[in-house]
């Protein structure tokens, strides 16, 4: 009987796949939640079928995979980075002799630069309901209006939203924050150590994202009040309380679900009547607030946990002149005049 050659003696393509296998995988990933899969090559259709079959068996309760959005190039690049790291390790340990991921070309992950909700854009949105762009941020006055509205309405998650709006945490970072990683009475800091959000566009991927964030007096006050309220909720829950150790939980102490938090945010924005921004865009609003306050771009980059200073400057550089122009218009508008302007 002919023995099948061992993995070490077989070709690399038979053991570990070739470049085209990885390219087929990424082509199928790009078709998830998109039309047109029936026109793809047979190999891509088969890979798509297998991917969708696996997704159908996933546990959707944590909101991790429950998304109708197509996978972005940035998401696929993160998958590729993980695969490439594993294959690099395999080559170094002489498990394989060739890393096929090194020769795979990926689509560029375009940076979606935020646009400011200027008065003109707000007026057009009021008239047409059309968003000027996919990533929109509120200027400081609209951030303040929204926070005031939340506070007046008694929103339970007001401290969480205030923390994101002023310190720029990602959704997964704020959900994963633990009381053990806070120092409210001494250094007034929180330590960001993890991000459990697979949908975040700039999720933790470098050591720079694991950072210590300095808190202002208002955030410290809100978090202390939240801690006291959480203790009261624990007493009310009794034996049903789940000791998760998380800062932000539901009324039973369970960690917040990412999908719930995004849905809650969307409902609040609609009820407020303000022009729409996504929950992740509230992080961009924090950057806008820091720019309006004159905080150096390097400090903003470190606070947001960006890997590269130039990425922060490139992303938010276009917001600075818009913010300055809006401030100039607002300044002139408050000056009382005897006759109408332009006459």
CORJO-V364476 format. One record per backbone hydrogen bond with DSSP energy under -1.0 kcal/mol. NH is the residue of the N-H (numbers start at 1). CO is the residue of the C=O. Records with the same first field share a line. If there is no record, write none. Layout:
NH: CO / CO
//
This chain:
10: 6
15: 11
16: 12
22: 18
23: 19
24: 20
25: 21
26: 22
27: 23
28: 24
29: 25
30: 26
32: 29
34: 31
39: 36
40: 37
45: 41
46: 42
47: 43
48: 44
49: 45
50: 46
51: 47
52: 48
53: 49
54: 50
55: 51
56: 52
58: 55
63: 60
67: 65
76: 72
77: 73
78: 74
79: 75
80: 76
81: 77
82: 78
83: 79
84: 80
85: 81
86: 82
87: 83
88: 84
89: 85
90: 86
91: 87
92: 88
93: 89
94: 91
95: 90
96: 90
102: 99
104: 101
110: 108
113: 111
115: 135
117: 137
118: 116
122: 118
123: 119
124: 120
125: 121
126: 122
127: 123
128: 124
129: 125
137: 115
143: 139
144: 140
145: 141
146: 142
147: 143
148: 144
149: 145
150: 146
151: 147
152: 148
153: 149
154: 151
155: 150
158: 155
161: 157
162: 158
163: 159
164: 160
165: 161
166: 162
167: 163
168: 164
174: 170
175: 171
176: 172
179: 245
181: 178
182: 179
183: 189
189: 183
190: 213
191: 181
192: 211
209: 206
210: 207
213: 190
215: 188
220: 216
221: 217
222: 218
223: 219
224: 220
225: 221
226: 222
227: 223
228: 224
229: 225
230: 226
231: 227
232: 228
233: 229
234: 230
235: 231
236: 232
237: 233
238: 234
240: 237
241: 238
242: 252
244: 242
247: 177
250: 254
253: 250
261: 257
262: 258
263: 259
264: 260
265: 261
266: 262
267: 263
268: 264
269: 265
270: 266
271: 267
272: 268
273: 269
282: 279
285: 281
286: 282
287: 283
288: 284
289: 285
290: 286
291: 287
292: 288
293: 289
294: 291
295: 290
300: 296
301: 297
302: 298
303: 299
304: 300
306: 301
312: 308
313: 309
314: 310
315: 311
316: 312
317: 313
319: 316
320: 316
323: 319
324: 320
325: 321
326: 322
327: 323
328: 324
329: 325
330: 326
331: 327
332: 328
333: 329
334: 330
335: 332
343: 340
//
